[in-house]
Amino acid sequence: MEVRKYVTILEEILMDGGRKMDPPGKRAAAVAVIKNPFAGRFVDDLTLLMDIGEELGGILGKMAVDALGITPENAESYGKAAIVGENGEREHAAAILHPKLGKPFRDSVGGGKSLIPSAKKVGGMGTEIDVPINFKDAAFVRSHFDAMAVRIDDAPKGDEIVVALVVTDCGRPHPRIGGLKKEDAKMEDGLK
């Protein structure tokens, strides 16, 4: 894996909708800008990208938790996304995000039974992506349905991939649309 740079983005939400958030909530995105080994050519076997995803799951997950300043067990939500430069293909993002990234990412956030939501796209330098996030142990906890926008101004170049993992220590500020609450979730099957 050839990494050009790592970026960490920390958001601390003190107020939303004119009301203070007590305690403040935090969201962190840990991002890697990597060389796409398959840029410019079609390759059937994407195992190399799957292995890169496994490595990045642990590295970026730990970076995000560290940026939040919490223990892994206090992570509440997570999500993942990738932007492939124009000389690559969307399947390159899928190879990184899906087969092997999940386990090391879950390990870095102290578990996680729910599906890790994801997004992927092809784009040029400065392309923004909304990383979908949900509660890590019960996907139907409505207060944690959210997203964090991630954008790296000089990436991805045509032969690069931007990989972003997001971790939060909270749900949305002031949730009040009903649905399953975190404290009521059974957290048995990753759904409810």
Backbone as JSON Lines, residues from 0, in Angstrom:
{"i":0,"aa":"M","n":[0.85,-1.18,0.0],"ca":[0.0,0.0,0.0],"c":[0.89,1.23,0.0]}
{"i":1,"aa":"E","n":[0.65,2.12,-0.95],"ca":[1.39,3.38,-1.02],"c":[0.47,4.52,-0.59]}
{"i":2,"aa":"V","n":[0.75,5.11,0.56],"ca":[-0.07,6.18,1.12],"c":[0.6,7.52,0.83]}
{"i":3,"aa":"R","n":[-0.14,8.45,0.21],"ca":[0.39,9.79,0.01],"c":[0.22,10.63,1.26]}
{"i":4,"aa":"K","n":[-0.93,10.48,1.92],"ca":[-1.13,11.23,3.17],"c":[-2.32,10.68,3.94]}
{"i":5,"aa":"Y","n":[-2.28,10.96,5.23],"ca":[-3.39,10.71,6.13],"c":[-3.94,12.07,6.55]}
{"i":6,"aa":"V","n":[-5.26,12.13,6.72],"ca":[-5.92,13.36,7.16],"c":[-6.92,12.97,8.24]}
{"i":7,"aa":"T","n":[-6.98,13.75,9.31],"ca":[-8.0,13.56,10.33],"c":[-8.83,14.83,10.42]}
{"i":8,"aa":"I","n":[-10.14,14.66,10.42],"ca":[-11.07,15.79,10.53],"c":[-11.89,15.58,11.79]}
{"i":9,"aa":"L","n":[-11.86,16.55,12.69],"ca":[-12.62,16.45,13.94],"c":[-13.65,17.56,13.98]}
{"i":10,"aa":"E","n":[-14.87,17.18,14.26],"ca":[-15.97,18.12,14.39],"c":[-16.49,18.02,15.82]}
{"i":11,"aa":"E","n":[-16.53,19.13,16.53],"ca":[-17.12,19.15,17.87],"c":[-18.35,20.02,17.8]}
{"i":12,"aa":"I","n":[-19.5,19.44,18.07],"ca":[-20.78,20.13,17.93],"c":[-21.2,20.67,19.3]}
{"i":13,"aa":"L","n":[-21.14,22.0,19.42],"ca":[-21.49,22.66,20.68],"c":[-22.93,23.13,20.69]}
{"i":14,"aa":"M","n":[-23.45,23.47,19.51],"ca":[-24.8,24.01,19.42],"c":[-25.39,23.61,18.08]}
{"i":15,"aa":"D","n":[-26.7,23.34,18.07],"ca":[-27.4,23.04,16.83],"c":[-28.84,23.5,16.98]}
{"i":16,"aa":"G","n":[-29.37,24.15,15.97],"ca":[-30.75,24.63,16.04],"c":[-30.96,25.7,17.09]}
{"i":17,"aa":"G","n":[-29.89,26.42,17.46],"ca":[-30.0,27.46,18.46],"c":[-29.99,26.95,19.89]}
{"i":18,"aa":"R","n":[-29.75,25.65,20.08],"ca":[-29.74,25.07,21.42],"c":[-28.4,24.39,21.66]}
{"i":19,"aa":"K","n":[-27.85,24.59,22.86],"ca":[-26.58,23.95,23.21],"c":[-26.74,22.45,23.24]}
{"i":20,"aa":"M","n":[-25.69,21.77,22.87],"ca":[-25.64,20.32,22.96],"c":[-24.85,19.99,24.23]}
{"i":21,"aa":"D","n":[-25.51,19.33,25.18],"ca":[-24.88,19.05,26.46],"c":[-24.97,17.56,26.76]}
{"i":22,"aa":"P","n":[-23.87,16.84,26.71],"ca":[-22.52,17.31,26.4],"c":[-22.35,17.51,24.9]}
{"i":23,"aa":"P","n":[-21.32,18.26,24.51],"ca":[-21.06,18.42,23.08],"c":[-20.8,17.06,22.44]}
{"i":24,"aa":"G","n":[-21.17,16.94,21.18],"ca":[-20.95,15.7,20.44],"c":[-19.76,15.84,19.52]}
{"i":25,"aa":"K","n":[-19.11,14.73,19.24],"ca":[-17.94,14.77,18.36],"c":[-18.06,13.71,17.26]}
{"i":26,"aa":"R","n":[-17.57,14.11,16.07],"ca":[-17.47,13.2,14.94],"c":[-16.07,13.35,14.37]}
{"i":27,"aa":"A","n":[-15.47,12.23,14.01],"ca":[-14.13,12.28,13.44],"c":[-14.09,11.43,12.18]}
{"i":28,"aa":"A","n":[-13.43,11.98,11.17],"ca":[-13.17,11.24,9.94],"c":[-11.66,11.02,9.85]}
{"i":29,"aa":"A","n":[-11.26,9.79,9.64],"ca":[-9.86,9.47,9.39],"c":[-9.77,9.06,7.93]}
{"i":30,"aa":"V","n":[-8.87,9.7,7.21],"ca":[-8.82,9.56,5.75],"c":[-7.42,9.17,5.31]}
{"i":31,"aa":"A","n":[-7.36,8.27,4.34],"ca":[-6.09,7.92,3.7],"c":[-6.21,8.2,2.21]}
{"i":32,"aa":"V","n":[-5.2,8.83,1.64],"ca":[-5.11,9.03,0.19],"c":[-4.05,8.05,-0.28]}
{"i":33,"aa":"I","n":[-4.49,7.05,-1.04],"ca":[-3.59,5.98,-1.45],"c":[-3.47,5.88,-2.96]}
{"i":34,"aa":"K","n":[-2.39,5.3,-3.4],"ca":[-2.17,5.01,-4.82],"c":[-3.08,3.85,-5.21]}
{"i":35,"aa":"N","n":[-3.75,3.98,-6.34],"ca":[-4.58,2.89,-6.86],"c":[-3.69,2.01,-7.74]}
{"i":36,"aa":"P","n":[-3.39,0.79,-7.28],"ca":[-2.49,-0.06,-8.05],"c":[-3.09,-0.52,-9.38]}
{"i":37,"aa":"F","n":[-4.4,-0.35,-9.57],"ca":[-5.05,-0.81,-10.79],"c":[-5.56,0.34,-11.66]}
{"i":38,"aa":"A","n":[-5.11,1.56,-11.38],"ca":[-5.55,2.72,-12.17],"c":[-5.16,2.53,-13.63]}
{"i":39,"aa":"G","n":[-6.09,2.81,-14.51],"ca":[-5.82,2.77,-15.95],"c":[-5.88,1.41,-16.6]}
{"i":40,"aa":"R","n":[-6.24,0.38,-15.84],"ca":[-6.33,-0.94,-16.45],"c":[-7.39,-1.78,-15.74]}
{"i":41,"aa":"F","n":[-8.02,-2.67,-16.5],"ca":[-9.02,-3.56,-15.94],"c":[-8.33,-4.81,-15.44]}
{"i":42,"aa":"V","n":[-8.61,-5.17,-14.16],"ca":[-8.02,-6.35,-13.54],"c":[-9.15,-7.15,-12.91]}
{"i":43,"aa":"D","n":[-9.17,-8.46,-13.16],"ca":[-10.21,-9.31,-12.59],"c":[-10.02,-9.56,-11.1]}
{"i":44,"aa":"D","n":[-8.79,-9.81,-10.68],"ca":[-8.51,-10.18,-9.29],"c":[-8.17,-8.92,-8.48]}
{"i":45,"aa":"L","n":[-9.08,-8.53,-7.6],"ca":[-8.91,-7.32,-6.8],"c":[-8.47,-7.63,-5.36]}
{"i":46,"aa":"T","n":[-7.87,-8.79,-5.16],"ca":[-7.43,-9.21,-3.82],"c":[-6.51,-8.18,-3.18]}
{"i":47,"aa":"L","n":[-5.62,-7.58,-3.96],"ca":[-4.69,-6.59,-3.4],"c":[-5.46,-5.44,-2.75]}
{"i":48,"aa":"L","n":[-6.52,-4.96,-3.39],"ca":[-7.31,-3.88,-2.8],"c":[-8.08,-4.36,-1.57]}
{"i":49,"aa":"M","n":[-8.52,-5.6,-1.57],"ca":[-9.19,-6.16,-0.39],"c":[-8.23,-6.19,0.79]}
{"i":50,"aa":"D","n":[-6.99,-6.59,0.54],"ca":[-5.98,-6.62,1.6],"c":[-5.65,-5.21,2.1]}
{"i":51,"aa":"I","n":[-5.62,-4.25,1.19],"ca":[-5.41,-2.84,1.58],"c":[-6.56,-2.39,2.48]}
{"i":52,"aa":"G","n":[-7.79,-2.77,2.13],"ca":[-8.94,-2.43,2.96],"c":[-8.82,-2.98,4.37]}
{"i":53,"aa":"E","n":[-8.34,-4.21,4.47],"ca":[-8.15,-4.81,5.79],"c":[-7.15,-4.0,6.61]}
{"i":54,"aa":"E","n":[-6.05,-3.62,6.0],"ca":[-5.03,-2.83,6.71],"c":[-5.58,-1.46,7.11]}
{"i":55,"aa":"L","n":[-6.29,-0.82,6.19],"ca":[-6.82,0.52,6.48],"c":[-7.93,0.49,7.53]}
{"i":56,"aa":"G","n":[-8.69,-0.6,7.6],"ca":[-9.74,-0.69,8.61],"c":[-9.22,-0.48,10.01]}
{"i":57,"aa":"G","n":[-8.1,-1.09,10.32],"ca":[-7.51,-0.93,11.65],"c":[-6.83,0.41,11.84]}
{"i":58,"aa":"I","n":[-6.06,0.82,10.83],"ca":[-5.31,2.09,10.94],"c":[-6.27,3.27,11.07]}
{"i":59,"aa":"L","n":[-7.21,3.39,10.14],"ca":[-8.1,4.55,10.13],"c":[-9.11,4.51,11.28]}
{"i":60,"aa":"G","n":[-9.57,3.32,11.64],"ca":[-10.48,3.21,12.78],"c":[-9.82,3.73,14.06]}
{"i":61,"aa":"K","n":[-8.58,3.31,14.29],"ca":[-7.84,3.77,15.48],"c":[-7.6,5.28,15.41]}
{"i":62,"aa":"M","n":[-7.25,5.79,14.23],"ca":[-7.03,7.23,14.09],"c":[-8.29,8.02,14.46]}
{"i":63,"aa":"A","n":[-9.45,7.54,14.01],"ca":[-10.71,8.25,14.29],"c":[-11.03,8.22,15.78]}
{"i":64,"aa":"V","n":[-10.9,7.06,16.4],"ca":[-11.16,6.95,17.85],"c":[-10.2,7.84,18.63]}
{"i":65,"aa":"D","n":[-8.93,7.81,18.26],"ca":[-7.94,8.66,18.93],"c":[-8.27,10.14,18.78]}
{"i":66,"aa":"A","n":[-8.73,10.54,17.59],"ca":[-9.09,11.94,17.36],"c":[-10.25,12.37,18.25]}
{"i":67,"aa":"L","n":[-11.17,11.44,18.52],"ca":[-12.3,11.76,19.4],"c":[-11.86,11.85,20.86]}
{"i":68,"aa":"G","n":[-10.74,11.24,21.2],"ca":[-10.27,11.26,22.59],"c":[-11.11,10.37,23.5]}
{"i":69,"aa":"I","n":[-11.61,9.26,22.94],"ca":[-12.45,8.34,23.71],"c":[-11.83,6.95,23.7]}
{"i":70,"aa":"T","n":[-12.36,6.07,24.55],"ca":[-11.98,4.67,24.46],"c":[-12.82,4.04,23.36]}
{"i":71,"aa":"P","n":[-12.34,2.97,22.75],"ca":[-13.11,2.35,21.67],"c":[-14.54,1.99,22.07]}
{"i":72,"aa":"E","n":[-14.74,1.57,23.3],"ca":[-16.07,1.16,23.75],"c":[-17.05,2.33,23.79]}
{"i":73,"aa":"N","n":[-16.56,3.56,23.82],"ca":[-17.44,4.74,23.85],"c":[-17.78,5.26,22.47]}
{"i":74,"aa":"A","n":[-17.3,4.6,21.43],"ca":[-17.71,4.97,20.07],"c":[-19.17,4.55,19.9]}
{"i":75,"aa":"E","n":[-19.97,5.42,19.27],"ca":[-21.39,5.11,19.1],"c":[-21.78,4.79,17.66]}
{"i":76,"aa":"S","n":[-21.24,5.52,16.71],"ca":[-21.63,5.34,15.31],"c":[-20.42,5.19,14.43]}
{"i":77,"aa":"Y","n":[-20.65,4.6,13.25],"ca":[-19.57,4.45,12.3],"c":[-20.08,4.43,10.87]}
{"i":78,"aa":"G","n":[-19.15,4.66,9.94],"ca":[-19.46,4.61,8.52],"c":[-18.17,4.61,7.72]}
{"i":79,"aa":"K","n":[-18.29,4.32,6.42],"ca":[-17.11,4.23,5.56],"c":[-17.47,4.7,4.16]}
{"i":80,"aa":"A","n":[-16.45,5.22,3.45],"ca":[-16.67,5.69,2.08],"c":[-15.34,5.73,1.34]}
{"i":81,"aa":"A","n":[-15.43,5.75,0.02],"ca":[-14.23,5.87,-0.8],"c":[-14.56,6.61,-2.09]}
{"i":82,"aa":"I","n":[-13.58,7.39,-2.54],"ca":[-13.67,8.1,-3.82],"c":[-12.49,7.61,-4.66]}
{"i":83,"aa":"V","n":[-12.81,7.07,-5.83],"ca":[-11.78,6.58,-6.73],"c":[-11.51,7.65,-7.77]}
{"i":84,"aa":"G","n":[-10.23,7.94,-8.03],"ca":[-9.86,8.88,-9.08],"c":[-10.3,8.38,-10.44]}
{"i":85,"aa":"E","n":[-10.39,9.3,-11.42],"ca":[-11.01,8.98,-12.7],"c":[-10.32,7.9,-13.52]}
{"i":86,"aa":"N","n":[-9.11,7.49,-13.2],"ca":[-8.47,6.39,-13.91],"c":[-8.77,5.03,-13.29]}
{"i":87,"aa":"G","n":[-9.62,5.03,-12.26],"ca":[-10.03,3.79,-11.61],"c":[-11.5,3.54,-11.85]}
{"i":88,"aa":"E","n":[-12.05,2.63,-11.08],"ca":[-13.46,2.3,-11.22],"c":[-14.1,2.11,-9.85]}
{"i":89,"aa":"R","n":[-15.41,2.26,-9.8],"ca":[-16.16,2.15,-8.54],"c":[-15.9,0.81,-7.84]}
{"i":90,"aa":"E","n":[-15.66,-0.24,-8.61],"ca":[-15.41,-1.56,-8.03],"c":[-14.13,-1.57,-7.2]}
{"i":91,"aa":"H","n":[-13.2,-0.68,-7.5],"ca":[-11.99,-0.57,-6.69],"c":[-12.35,-0.1,-5.28]}
{"i":92,"aa":"A","n":[-13.28,0.83,-5.18],"ca":[-13.75,1.29,-3.86],"c":[-14.45,0.15,-3.13]}
{"i":93,"aa":"A","n":[-15.28,-0.61,-3.85],"ca":[-15.99,-1.73,-3.24],"c":[-15.01,-2.77,-2.71]}
{"i":94,"aa":"A","n":[-13.94,-3.02,-3.44],"ca":[-12.95,-4.01,-3.01],"c":[-12.27,-3.58,-1.71]}
{"i":95,"aa":"I","n":[-12.03,-2.3,-1.56],"ca":[-11.42,-1.81,-0.32],"c":[-12.41,-1.84,0.83]}
{"i":96,"aa":"L","n":[-13.65,-1.41,0.59],"ca":[-14.61,-1.2,1.67],"c":[-15.3,-2.46,2.19]}
{"i":97,"aa":"H","n":[-15.51,-3.46,1.36],"ca":[-16.43,-4.52,1.77],"c":[-15.85,-5.83,2.26]}
{"i":98,"aa":"P","n":[-15.02,-6.54,1.51],"ca":[-14.7,-7.9,1.97],"c":[-13.93,-8.0,3.29]}
{"i":99,"aa":"K","n":[-12.97,-7.11,3.55],"ca":[-12.1,-7.31,4.71],"c":[-11.97,-6.12,5.66]}
{"i":100,"aa":"L","n":[-12.43,-4.95,5.3],"ca":[-12.25,-3.75,6.12],"c":[-13.05,-3.81,7.42]}
{"i":101,"aa":"G","n":[-14.22,-4.45,7.4],"ca":[-15.13,-4.42,8.53],"c":[-14.59,-4.94,9.85]}
{"i":102,"aa":"K","n":[-13.96,-6.1,9.84],"ca":[-13.51,-6.69,11.11],"c":[-12.49,-5.81,11.83]}
{"i":103,"aa":"P","n":[-11.41,-5.37,11.15],"ca":[-10.47,-4.51,11.89],"c":[-11.07,-3.16,12.28]}
{"i":104,"aa":"F","n":[-12.01,-2.65,11.48],"ca":[-12.68,-1.4,11.85],"c":[-13.51,-1.62,13.1]}
{"i":105,"aa":"R","n":[-14.29,-2.69,13.14],"ca":[-15.09,-3.0,14.33],"c":[-14.19,-3.2,15.55]}
{"i":106,"aa":"D","n":[-13.08,-3.9,15.36],"ca":[-12.16,-4.11,16.48],"c":[-11.66,-2.77,17.03]}
{"i":107,"aa":"S","n":[-11.43,-1.8,16.15],"ca":[-10.89,-0.51,16.59],"c":[-11.92,0.33,17.33]}
{"i":108,"aa":"V","n":[-13.22,0.0,17.17],"ca":[-14.26,0.76,17.87],"c":[-14.93,-0.07,18.96]}
{"i":109,"aa":"G","n":[-14.26,-1.11,19.41],"ca":[-14.78,-1.9,20.53],"c":[-15.98,-2.75,20.18]}
{"i":110,"aa":"G","n":[-16.07,-3.22,18.97],"ca":[-17.18,-4.07,18.55],"c":[-18.0,-3.39,17.48]}
{"i":111,"aa":"G","n":[-19.23,-3.8,17.37],"ca":[-20.12,-3.26,16.35],"c":[-20.86,-4.4,15.69]}
{"i":112,"aa":"K","n":[-22.15,-4.47,15.96],"ca":[-22.96,-5.57,15.42],"c":[-23.71,-5.17,14.16]}
{"i":113,"aa":"S","n":[-23.91,-3.88,13.95],"ca":[-24.7,-3.47,12.8],"c":[-23.84,-3.33,11.55]}
{"i":114,"aa":"L","n":[-24.51,-3.36,10.44],"ca":[-23.87,-3.13,9.15],"c":[-23.16,-1.78,9.19]}
{"i":115,"aa":"I","n":[-21.97,-1.71,8.61],"ca":[-21.27,-0.43,8.5],"c":[-21.74,0.21,7.2]}
{"i":116,"aa":"P","n":[-22.51,1.29,7.27],"ca":[-23.0,1.89,6.03],"c":[-21.85,2.43,5.2]}
{"i":117,"aa":"S","n":[-22.07,2.47,3.87],"ca":[-20.97,2.89,3.0],"c":[-21.47,3.69,1.81]}
{"i":118,"aa":"A","n":[-20.52,4.42,1.23],"ca":[-20.77,5.15,-0.02],"c":[-19.5,5.08,-0.84]}
{"i":119,"aa":"K","n":[-19.68,5.12,-2.15],"ca":[-18.52,5.09,-3.04],"c":[-18.85,5.85,-4.31]}
{"i":120,"aa":"K","n":[-17.81,6.44,-4.9],"ca":[-18.01,7.17,-6.14],"c":[-16.68,7.34,-6.85]}
{"i":121,"aa":"V","n":[-16.76,7.74,-8.11],"ca":[-15.59,8.11,-8.89],"c":[-15.61,9.62,-9.0]}
{"i":122,"aa":"G","n":[-14.46,10.27,-8.82],"ca":[-14.42,11.73,-8.9],"c":[-13.01,12.24,-8.97]}
{"i":123,"aa":"G","n":[-12.89,13.53,-9.25],"ca":[-11.59,14.18,-9.35],"c":[-11.2,14.87,-8.06]}
{"i":124,"aa":"M","n":[-10.09,15.59,-8.13],"ca":[-9.57,16.26,-6.94],"c":[-10.63,17.19,-6.35]}
{"i":125,"aa":"G","n":[-10.76,17.15,-5.04],"ca":[-11.71,18.01,-4.34],"c":[-13.12,17.47,-4.29]}
{"i":126,"aa":"T","n":[-13.36,16.28,-4.83],"ca":[-14.7,15.69,-4.77],"c":[-15.08,15.44,-3.32]}
{"i":127,"aa":"E","n":[-16.3,15.82,-2.96],"ca":[-16.81,15.6,-1.61],"c":[-17.65,14.34,-1.59]}
{"i":128,"aa":"I","n":[-17.64,13.65,-0.47],"ca":[-18.51,12.49,-0.29],"c":[-19.15,12.58,1.08]}
{"i":129,"aa":"D","n":[-20.42,12.24,1.15],"ca":[-21.12,12.15,2.43],"c":[-20.97,10.72,2.95]}
{"i":130,"aa":"V","n":[-20.28,10.57,4.06],"ca":[-20.07,9.25,4.65],"c":[-21.28,8.95,5.53]}
{"i":131,"aa":"P","n":[-22.1,7.95,5.15],"ca":[-23.27,7.63,5.97],"c":[-22.83,6.97,7.27]}
{"i":132,"aa":"I","n":[-23.54,7.28,8.34],"ca":[-23.21,6.7,9.64],"c":[-24.49,6.24,10.36]}
{"i":133,"aa":"N","n":[-24.35,5.19,11.15],"ca":[-25.44,4.75,12.01],"c":[-24.87,4.14,13.29]}
{"i":134,"aa":"F","n":[-25.76,3.9,14.25],"ca":[-25.37,3.33,15.54],"c":[-24.67,1.99,15.3]}
{"i":135,"aa":"K","n":[-23.55,1.77,15.96],"ca":[-22.7,0.62,15.64],"c":[-23.27,-0.73,16.09]}
{"i":136,"aa":"D","n":[-24.21,-0.76,17.02],"ca":[-24.7,-2.04,17.52],"c":[-26.15,-2.35,17.18]}
{"i":137,"aa":"A","n":[-26.88,-1.38,16.62],"ca":[-28.27,-1.62,16.24],"c":[-28.63,-0.6,15.14]}
{"i":138,"aa":"A","n":[-28.68,-1.08,13.93],"ca":[-28.82,-0.19,12.76],"c":[-30.11,0.62,12.77]}
{"i":139,"aa":"F","n":[-31.15,0.17,13.47],"ca":[-32.42,0.89,13.44],"c":[-32.57,1.96,14.52]}
{"i":140,"aa":"V","n":[-31.49,2.31,15.19],"ca":[-31.54,3.41,16.17],"c":[-31.59,4.71,15.36]}
{"i":141,"aa":"R","n":[-32.78,5.26,15.24],"ca":[-33.04,6.38,14.32],"c":[-32.27,7.65,14.68]}
{"i":142,"aa":"S","n":[-31.99,7.87,15.95],"ca":[-31.29,9.09,16.37],"c":[-29.86,9.16,15.83]}
{"i":143,"aa":"H","n":[-29.35,8.04,15.34],"ca":[-27.96,7.99,14.87],"c":[-27.85,7.91,13.35]}
{"i":144,"aa":"F","n":[-28.98,8.0,12.62],"ca":[-28.93,8.06,11.16],"c":[-28.37,9.43,10.8]}
{"i":145,"aa":"D","n":[-27.22,9.47,10.18],"ca":[-26.58,10.75,9.89],"c":[-25.55,10.56,8.79]}
{"i":146,"aa":"A","n":[-24.78,11.6,8.53],"ca":[-23.68,11.55,7.56],"c":[-22.7,12.65,7.91]}
{"i":147,"aa":"M","n":[-21.47,12.46,7.49],"ca":[-20.43,13.48,7.66],"c":[-19.79,13.71,6.29]}
{"i":148,"aa":"A","n":[-19.74,14.95,5.88],"ca":[-19.12,15.3,4.59],"c":[-17.61,15.29,4.73]}
{"i":149,"aa":"V","n":[-16.95,14.67,3.76],"ca":[-15.48,14.6,3.75],"c":[-15.01,15.05,2.37]}
{"i":150,"aa":"R","n":[-14.01,15.92,2.39],"ca":[-13.44,16.44,1.14],"c":[-11.97,16.73,1.36]}
{"i":151,"aa":"I","n":[-11.13,16.23,0.45],"ca":[-9.7,16.5,0.49],"c":[-9.4,17.31,-0.77]}
{"i":152,"aa":"D","n":[-8.9,18.54,-0.61],"ca":[-8.8,19.46,-1.74],"c":[-7.91,18.99,-2.88]}
{"i":153,"aa":"D","n":[-6.88,18.2,-2.58],"ca":[-5.97,17.77,-3.65],"c":[-6.05,16.27,-3.93]}
{"i":154,"aa":"A","n":[-7.19,15.68,-3.66],"ca":[-7.34,14.24,-3.88],"c":[-8.8,13.89,-4.16]}
{"i":155,"aa":"P","n":[-9.04,12.81,-4.9],"ca":[-8.04,11.91,-5.45],"c":[-7.54,12.37,-6.82]}
{"i":156,"aa":"K","n":[-6.25,12.2,-7.02],"ca":[-5.71,12.36,-8.36],"c":[-6.2,11.16,-9.18]}
{"i":157,"aa":"G","n":[-6.0,11.19,-10.47],"ca":[-6.52,10.14,-11.34],"c":[-6.12,8.74,-10.95]}
{"i":158,"aa":"D","n":[-4.95,8.59,-10.33],"ca":[-4.45,7.26,-9.97],"c":[-4.48,7.03,-8.45]}
{"i":159,"aa":"E","n":[-5.43,7.67,-7.77],"ca":[-5.52,7.54,-6.31],"c":[-6.92,7.13,-5.87]}
{"i":160,"aa":"I","n":[-7.0,6.74,-4.61],"ca":[-8.27,6.46,-3.95],"c":[-8.25,7.15,-2.59]}
{"i":161,"aa":"V","n":[-9.33,7.85,-2.27],"ca":[-9.52,8.45,-0.95],"c":[-10.41,7.49,-0.16]}
{"i":162,"aa":"V","n":[-9.92,7.05,0.98],"ca":[-10.68,6.14,1.84],"c":[-10.95,6.86,3.15]}
{"i":163,"aa":"A","n":[-12.23,6.94,3.55],"ca":[-12.61,7.68,4.76],"c":[-13.44,6.8,5.68]}
{"i":164,"aa":"L","n":[-13.05,6.74,6.96],"ca":[-13.83,6.08,7.99],"c":[-14.25,7.14,9.0]}
{"i":165,"aa":"V","n":[-15.51,7.09,9.4],"ca":[-16.05,8.06,10.36],"c":[-16.5,7.33,11.62]}
{"i":166,"aa":"V","n":[-16.19,7.93,12.76],"ca":[-16.61,7.41,14.07],"c":[-17.17,8.6,14.85]}
{"i":167,"aa":"T","n":[-18.25,8.37,15.62],"ca":[-18.81,9.43,16.46],"c":[-18.93,8.95,17.9]}
{"i":168,"aa":"D","n":[-19.11,9.91,18.79],"ca":[-19.41,9.57,20.18],"c":[-20.84,9.96,20.54]}
{"i":169,"aa":"C","n":[-21.67,10.17,19.5],"ca":[-23.04,10.64,19.72],"c":[-23.9,10.35,18.49]}
{"i":170,"aa":"G","n":[-25.18,10.64,18.63],"ca":[-26.08,10.63,17.49],"c":[-26.23,12.06,16.97]}
{"i":171,"aa":"R","n":[-27.3,12.3,16.22],"ca":[-27.57,13.67,15.76],"c":[-27.88,14.56,16.95]}
{"i":172,"aa":"P","n":[-27.57,15.86,16.84],"ca":[-27.93,16.78,17.92],"c":[-29.46,16.85,18.09]}
{"i":173,"aa":"H","n":[-29.92,16.77,19.31],"ca":[-31.33,16.96,19.67],"c":[-32.3,16.11,18.84]}
{"i":174,"aa":"P","n":[-32.11,14.79,18.76],"ca":[-33.02,13.97,17.96],"c":[-34.42,13.96,18.58]}
{"i":175,"aa":"R","n":[-35.43,14.1,17.73],"ca":[-36.8,14.11,18.25],"c":[-37.84,13.67,17.21]}
{"i":176,"aa":"I","n":[-37.45,12.69,16.38],"ca":[-38.41,12.2,15.39],"c":[-38.9,10.8,15.72]}
{"i":177,"aa":"G","n":[-38.66,10.35,16.95],"ca":[-39.15,9.04,17.39],"c":[-38.29,7.89,16.9]}
{"i":178,"aa":"G","n":[-38.85,6.7,17.0],"ca":[-38.13,5.5,16.6],"c":[-37.37,4.88,17.76]}
{"i":179,"aa":"L","n":[-36.64,3.83,17.44],"ca":[-35.88,3.11,18.44],"c":[-34.8,4.0,19.05]}
{"i":180,"aa":"K","n":[-34.72,4.02,20.38],"ca":[-33.71,4.8,21.09],"c":[-32.54,3.9,21.47]}
{"i":181,"aa":"K","n":[-31.38,4.51,21.56],"ca":[-30.16,3.78,21.9],"c":[-30.34,2.98,23.17]}
{"i":182,"aa":"E","n":[-30.92,3.58,24.19],"ca":[-31.07,2.91,25.48],"c":[-32.09,1.77,25.44]}
{"i":183,"aa":"D","n":[-32.93,1.72,24.4],"ca":[-33.93,0.66,24.28],"c":[-33.51,-0.46,23.32]}
{"i":184,"aa":"A","n":[-32.4,-0.28,22.64],"ca":[-31.95,-1.27,21.66],"c":[-31.5,-2.55,22.36]}
{"i":185,"aa":"K","n":[-31.87,-3.68,21.8],"ca":[-31.46,-4.98,22.35],"c":[-30.03,-5.32,21.95]}
{"i":186,"aa":"M","n":[-29.58,-4.82,20.83],"ca":[-28.22,-5.01,20.33],"c":[-27.83,-6.47,20.23]}
{"i":187,"aa":"E","n":[-28.76,-7.3,19.75],"ca":[-28.49,-8.72,19.62],"c":[-28.1,-9.09,18.19]}
{"i":188,"aa":"D","n":[-28.82,-8.58,17.23],"ca":[-28.63,-9.02,15.84],"c":[-28.09,-7.92,14.92]}
{"i":189,"aa":"G","n":[-27.72,-6.78,15.49],"ca":[-27.23,-5.68,14.67],"c":[-28.32,-4.83,14.06]}
{"i":190,"aa":"L","n":[-29.56,-5.18,14.26],"ca":[-30.68,-4.44,13.69],"c":[-31.39,-3.62,14.74]}
{"i":191,"aa":"K","n":[-31.96,-4.29,15.75],"ca":[-32.74,-3.61,16.78],"c":[-32.19,-3.93,18.16]}
